[in-house]
């Protein structure tokens, strides 16, 4: 607001100097007056934005996006002709997670935007990831949903108490991916985590296991590389091929028993969920699935695959959830039916085309034009892509065991 006073002084000076001139300078006077008035309005607008909490850097960044999109709209002919010299492009608003292009329902402009939507995405800065484009129900606006690597800051978790505080903020079936997104296991009971060595997939899986244990989940870890042995005090831990097969068989037996007990409940309420009827949530983690299959004999591979399929098809109603992590050597490294039942896909790091196809199972491989740090990646829930940034974790797995041994579980 302090800027308004100097602007008013300048506006007054221009007005007085113009009045001092003769009447023939009235055009100059009007030009100066309008210039000063425009500057005054822009200053007021700037001050209001600052008072609302928006920084000058953010405003400049948004203007850059608007200018890029304006140029793209002009290039594809998505505008209304006002006169021989002027055209009107759609109004553009940049929000925190979405860009809104308002074209007043003009069918010609809408058709241009539909036909050349790819040019709109490529016009945006390279550090923005487009999640999707959707027209509003009224067909007056186009929404471009995005993630911005520059704006989304990673959470730093210094100790297990901070994790516990975050867990309390979410429902029983929800596990945090990062500070923006959660996995609701009741809707998506299967998770596939993929990435090359050093990308942070183990780091991210540890974070999910920690949350599950703090919530009181029954956790089973099948880990041939013994990556998560620190959790063995609080979770069932198996690391040999035969031990893993035996554990998967025991889990499928538990599925059958739970299914029998749920039958009577489901007859009354087909939408019933086991965790709402006295059953604890069960999380099965199969670490390095590809390494496990490579270590198994052909007969053992068939058994493992059939058992994993059984768990993936159990779904949300029985409260049986599955996480599979793996490195990738080819697009056929995981059975298609297993992958299709894993509704959440998390790809860590700047992945190869093969890794994206293995995880997402599609031909249009995404292109990320910026470098991702360890613990960052591209995810997909259903058909929606998103950028995720796993919190920077400074606690140890042994801290989780110490917390749980003291009986300090999260109140749910």
VEXLO-250340 format. One line per field, with one value per residue (C-alpha): residue in three letters; x, y, z; residue number from 1. Coordinates in steps of 0.1 Angstrom, whole numbers, plus 5000, padded with zeros to 4 digits. Example, Ala and Ser with C-alpha at 12.3 -4.5 7.8 and 13.67 -1.06 7.14 Angstrom:
2
res	Ala;Ser
u	5123;5137
v	4955;4989
w	5078;5071
n	1;2
END
This chain:
412
res	Unk;Unk;Unk;Unk;Unk;Unk;Unk;Unk;Unk;Unk;Unk;Unk;Unk;Unk;Unk;Unk;Unk;Unk;Unk;Unk;Unk;Unk;Unk;Unk;Unk;Unk;Unk;Unk;Unk;Unk;Unk;Unk;Unk;Unk;Unk;Unk;Unk;Unk;Unk;Unk;Unk;Unk;Unk;Unk;Unk;Unk;Unk;Unk;Unk;Unk;Unk;Unk;Unk;Unk;Unk;Unk;Unk;Unk;Unk;Unk;Unk;Unk;Unk;Unk;Unk;Unk;Unk;Unk;Unk;Unk;Unk;Unk;Unk;Unk;Unk;Unk;Unk;Unk;Unk;Unk;Unk;Unk;Unk;Unk;Unk;Unk;Unk;Unk;Unk;Unk;Unk;Unk;Unk;Unk;Unk;Unk;Unk;Unk;Unk;Unk;Unk;Unk;Unk;Unk;Unk;Unk;Unk;Unk;Unk;Unk;Unk;Unk;Unk;Unk;Unk;Unk;Unk;Unk;Unk;Unk;Unk;Unk;Unk;Unk;Unk;Unk;Unk;Unk;Unk;Unk;Unk;Unk;Unk;Unk;Unk;Unk;Unk;Unk;Unk;Unk;Unk;Unk;Unk;Unk;Unk;Unk;Unk;Unk;Unk;Unk;Unk;Unk;Unk;Unk;Unk;Unk;Unk;Unk;Unk;Unk;Unk;Unk;Unk;Unk;Unk;Unk;Unk;Unk;Unk;Unk;Unk;Unk;Unk;Unk;Unk;Unk;Unk;Unk;Unk;Unk;Unk;Unk;Unk;Unk;Unk;Unk;Unk;Unk;Unk;Unk;Unk;Unk;Unk;Unk;Unk;Unk;Unk;Unk;Unk;Unk;Unk;Unk;Unk;Unk;Unk;Unk;Unk;Unk;Unk;Unk;Unk;Unk;Unk;Unk;Unk;Unk;Unk;Unk;Unk;Unk;Unk;Unk;Unk;Unk;Unk;Unk;Unk;Unk;Unk;Unk;Unk;Unk;Unk;Unk;Unk;Unk;Unk;Unk;Unk;Unk;Unk;Unk;Unk;Unk;Unk;Unk;Unk;Unk;Unk;Unk;Unk;Unk;Unk;Unk;Unk;Unk;Unk;Unk;Unk;Unk;Unk;Unk;Unk;Unk;Unk;Unk;Unk;Unk;Unk;Unk;Unk;Unk;Unk;Unk;Unk;Unk;Unk;Unk;Unk;Unk;Unk;Unk;Unk;Unk;Unk;Unk;Unk;Unk;Unk;Unk;Unk;Unk;Unk;Unk;Unk;Unk;Unk;Unk;Unk;Unk;Unk;Unk;Unk;Unk;Unk;Unk;Unk;Unk;Unk;Unk;Unk;Unk;Unk;Unk;Unk;Unk;Unk;Unk;Unk;Unk;Unk;Unk;Unk;Unk;Unk;Unk;Unk;Unk;Unk;Unk;Unk;Unk;Unk;Unk;Unk;Unk;Unk;Unk;Unk;Unk;Unk;Unk;Unk;Unk;Unk;Unk;Unk;Unk;Unk;Unk;Unk;Unk;Unk;Unk;Unk;Unk;Unk;Unk;Unk;Unk;Unk;Unk;Unk;Unk;Unk;Unk;Unk;Unk;Unk;Unk;Unk;Unk;Unk;Unk;Unk;Unk;Unk;Unk;Unk;Unk;Unk;Unk;Unk;Unk;Unk;Unk;Unk;Unk;Unk;Unk;Unk;Unk;Unk;Unk;Unk;Unk;Unk;Unk;Unk;Unk;Unk;Unk;Unk;Unk;Unk;Unk;Unk;Unk;Unk;Unk;Unk;Unk
u	5000;5030;5035;5001;5012;5041;5019;4993;5020;5033;4997;4991;5023;5014;4979;4993;5020;4994;4970;4999;5003;4980;4948;4965;4982;4950;4958;4992;4973;4949;4977;4996;4965;4956;4992;4993;4958;4968;5000;4980;4956;4984;5001;4969;4965;5001;4996;4964;4982;5011;4986;4969;5002;5014;5050;5064;5083;5050;5033;5061;5060;5023;5026;5053;5029;5000;5022;5034;4998;4986;5013;5002;4965;4974;4995;4967;4941;4921;4909;4880;4884;4875;4886;4912;4939;4928;4919;4908;4924;4906;4911;4937;4939;4968;4959;4980;4973;4954;4954;4920;4914;4880;4868;4832;4818;4829;4825;4852;4877;4869;4874;4908;4918;4906;4925;4958;4958;4993;5007;4992;5011;5044;5041;5043;5077;5096;5095;5057;5041;5007;4984;4954;4932;4894;4866;4842;4806;4794;4820;4831;4865;4895;4912;4949;4960;4997;5025;5054;5088;5098;5067;5063;5087;5096;5087;5116;5108;5134;5120;5093;5071;5067;5056;5032;5017;5011;4996;4970;4958;4947;4921;4929;4932;4952;4990;5009;5029;5041;5027;5001;4988;4978;4970;4935;4940;4902;4899;4933;4945;4975;5006;5035;5067;5093;5127;5164;5189;5194;5162;5146;5120;5133;5133;5096;5085;5101;5079;5048;5057;5063;5029;5012;5029;5021;4984;4985;4984;4994;5025;5041;5074;5087;5122;5148;5175;5168;5164;5138;5151;5151;5113;5114;5106;5072;5064;5065;5097;5107;5138;5143;5123;5107;5100;5084;5062;5052;5043;5023;5004;4996;4983;4960;4947;4939;4921;4899;4890;4883;4862;4841;4835;4826;4801;4773;4781;4782;4748;4733;4756;4773;4794;4808;4846;4864;4883;4850;4839;4867;4893;4928;4942;4968;4997;5019;5051;5070;5103;5123;5098;5120;5150;5126;5114;5150;5160;5131;5129;5103;5079;5084;5078;5044;5035;5046;5028;4995;4997;5004;4975;4952;4962;4958;4923;4912;4908;4895;4866;4887;4912;4942;4966;4997;5029;5052;5086;5110;5137;5130;5148;5119;5083;5072;5087;5054;5022;4996;4968;4989;4998;4962;4951;4978;4959;4987;5019;5049;5080;5110;5137;5142;5131;5137;5110;5109;5103;5074;5058;5063;5046;5019;5013;5008;5024;5024;5056;5057;5086;5100;5123;5139;5161;5144;5163;5163;5128;5111;5091;5061;5030;4996;4964;4938;4945;4958;4995;5012;5046;5054;5082;5087;5095;5132;5134;5160;5146;5158;5137;5149;5131;5098;5105;5114;5082;5060;5077;5066;5030;5026;5004;4984;4949;4924
v	5000;5023;5024;5040;5074;5079;5068;5094;5121;5112;5111;5146;5159;5146;5162;5196;5197;5189;5217;5241;5233;5250;5234;5219;5194;5179;5146;5144;5151;5123;5099;5108;5106;5072;5060;5072;5057;5024;5024;5033;5005;4980;4992;4987;4953;4944;4956;4936;4904;4910;4915;4882;4864;4861;4869;4890;4859;4839;4867;4869;4831;4831;4859;4840;4810;4832;4848;4814;4801;4834;4829;4792;4802;4828;4802;4777;4803;4799;4835;4858;4885;4919;4941;4941;4949;4932;4897;4885;4854;4834;4846;4826;4820;4802;4785;4764;4730;4740;4765;4776;4788;4806;4809;4819;4788;4799;4767;4777;4785;4752;4732;4747;4740;4704;4699;4714;4706;4691;4725;4740;4715;4719;4757;4753;4754;4722;4719;4715;4681;4680;4656;4660;4684;4685;4707;4720;4707;4740;4736;4772;4764;4741;4729;4720;4702;4702;4696;4721;4708;4744;4750;4716;4714;4681;4674;4667;4641;4644;4617;4591;4614;4636;4606;4597;4632;4630;4595;4608;4633;4605;4578;4541;4531;4560;4560;4591;4592;4628;4660;4663;4628;4597;4561;4551;4513;4508;4521;4509;4479;4472;4493;4487;4505;4505;4521;4516;4510;4543;4559;4558;4531;4513;4547;4552;4517;4520;4551;4532;4503;4527;4542;4508;4497;4529;4524;4488;4469;4433;4435;4406;4413;4389;4403;4380;4407;4413;4451;4456;4432;4461;4458;4421;4428;4442;4424;4389;4387;4360;4361;4326;4315;4286;4308;4334;4307;4293;4328;4336;4303;4312;4346;4330;4306;4336;4351;4320;4321;4358;4354;4328;4350;4380;4361;4365;4402;4408;4391;4419;4447;4441;4472;4460;4462;4438;4465;4480;4447;4439;4426;4443;4455;4431;4446;4422;4436;4417;4434;4430;4407;4402;4391;4367;4352;4349;4330;4306;4274;4272;4253;4278;4307;4293;4289;4324;4340;4321;4331;4368;4368;4355;4383;4410;4398;4398;4435;4461;4442;4417;4444;4426;4450;4444;4463;4449;4466;4457;4468;4462;4444;4441;4450;4415;4411;4411;4393;4415;4405;4412;4446;4455;4448;4471;4504;4526;4528;4547;4550;4565;4586;4595;4561;4545;4539;4502;4510;4533;4507;4480;4501;4519;4493;4518;4530;4568;4569;4602;4626;4644;4673;4678;4658;4640;4635;4604;4598;4617;4602;4599;4582;4570;4563;4550;4571;4602;4609;4630;4641;4628;4637;4613;4631;4633;4607;4611;4585;4549;4517;4508;4540;4525;4493;4513;4534;4502;4483;4511;4504;4539;4532;4558;4563;4557
w	5000;5005;4968;4962;4976;4952;4923;4933;4935;4900;4887;4901;4886;4852;4855;4866;4839;4813;4825;4823;4785;4760;4748;4717;4739;4751;4732;4750;4783;4777;4767;4799;4820;4808;4812;4848;4855;4841;4861;4892;4887;4881;4913;4933;4918;4927;4963;4967;4954;4978;5007;4998;5002;4966;4961;4932;4920;4919;4900;4874;4870;4864;4839;4821;4818;4806;4780;4767;4765;4748;4721;4717;4714;4687;4669;4667;4658;4691;4693;4684;4657;4670;4641;4613;4638;4671;4682;4716;4731;4759;4795;4814;4851;4868;4901;4924;4907;4875;4846;4835;4799;4796;4760;4768;4751;4716;4696;4670;4697;4715;4684;4678;4714;4711;4678;4690;4728;4725;4714;4746;4768;4750;4754;4792;4810;4810;4848;4847;4844;4828;4847;4824;4804;4809;4796;4822;4822;4808;4780;4786;4801;4797;4829;4826;4858;4865;4890;4893;4905;4915;4937;4954;4983;4999;5035;5058;5085;5113;5136;5140;5160;5130;5109;5136;5136;5098;5101;5126;5100;5077;5078;5086;5050;5037;5033;5023;4991;4997;5012;4984;4977;4996;4986;4997;5000;5002;4967;4954;4974;4951;4946;4921;4928;4901;4896;4889;4917;4937;4925;4959;4956;4987;5005;4995;5004;5038;5043;5034;5057;5085;5082;5080;5112;5131;5121;5135;5102;5101;5079;5060;5042;5015;5009;4992;4995;5032;5026;5053;5080;5105;5105;5114;5151;5141;5109;5096;5077;5051;5029;5013;4983;5002;5032;5009;4992;5026;5038;5006;5011;5047;5036;5009;5036;5057;5027;5025;5062;5061;5030;5047;5077;5055;5034;5060;5064;5026;5022;5044;5031;4997;5003;5036;5042;5065;5084;5094;5110;5134;5110;5109;5077;5062;5041;5021;5007;4980;4977;4944;4927;4897;4918;4937;4904;4891;4922;4920;4899;4870;4893;4921;4898;4888;4925;4934;4905;4913;4950;4942;4917;4945;4968;4941;4933;4969;4969;4993;5008;5027;5038;5021;5005;4984;4975;4949;4942;4914;4891;4854;4827;4802;4796;4803;4837;4855;4846;4829;4852;4883;4870;4861;4897;4911;4908;4920;4900;4913;4891;4909;4891;4855;4842;4808;4783;4793;4829;4821;4799;4825;4852;4832;4805;4778;4746;4752;4773;4793;4788;4818;4808;4842;4865;4894;4927;4947;4961;4933;4904;4883;4896;4883;4900;4875;4844;4862;4862;4889;4901;4936;4960;4989;5021;5030;5058;5086;5110;5110;5107;5142;5155;5143;5163;5194;5191;5186;5214;5238;5228;5213;5183;5166;5180;5152
n	1;2;3;4;5;6;7;8;9;10;11;12;13;14;15;16;17;18;19;20;21;22;23;24;25;26;27;28;29;30;31;32;33;34;35;36;37;38;39;40;41;42;43;44;45;46;47;48;49;50;51;52;53;54;55;56;57;58;59;60;61;62;63;64;65;66;67;68;69;70;71;72;73;74;75;76;77;78;79;80;81;82;83;84;85;86;87;88;89;90;91;92;93;94;95;96;97;98;99;100;101;102;103;104;105;106;107;108;109;110;111;112;113;114;115;116;117;118;119;120;121;122;123;124;125;126;127;128;129;130;131;132;133;134;135;136;137;138;139;140;141;142;143;144;145;146;147;148;149;150;151;152;153;154;155;156;157;158;159;160;161;162;163;164;165;166;167;168;169;170;171;172;173;174;175;176;177;178;179;180;181;182;183;184;185;186;187;188;189;190;191;192;193;194;195;196;197;198;199;200;201;202;203;204;205;206;207;208;209;210;211;212;213;214;215;216;217;218;219;220;221;222;223;224;225;226;227;228;229;230;231;232;233;234;235;236;237;238;239;240;241;242;243;244;245;246;247;248;249;250;251;252;253;254;255;256;257;258;259;260;261;262;263;264;265;266;267;268;269;270;271;272;273;274;275;276;277;278;279;280;281;282;283;284;285;286;287;288;289;290;291;292;293;294;295;296;297;298;299;300;301;302;303;304;305;306;307;308;309;310;311;312;313;314;315;316;317;318;319;320;321;322;323;324;325;326;327;328;329;330;331;332;333;334;335;336;337;338;339;340;341;342;343;344;345;346;347;348;349;350;351;352;353;354;355;356;357;358;359;360;361;362;363;364;365;366;367;368;369;370;371;372;373;374;375;376;377;378;379;380;381;382;383;384;385;386;387;388;389;390;391;392;393;394;395;396;397;398;399;400;401;402;403;404;405;406;407;408;409;410;411;412
END
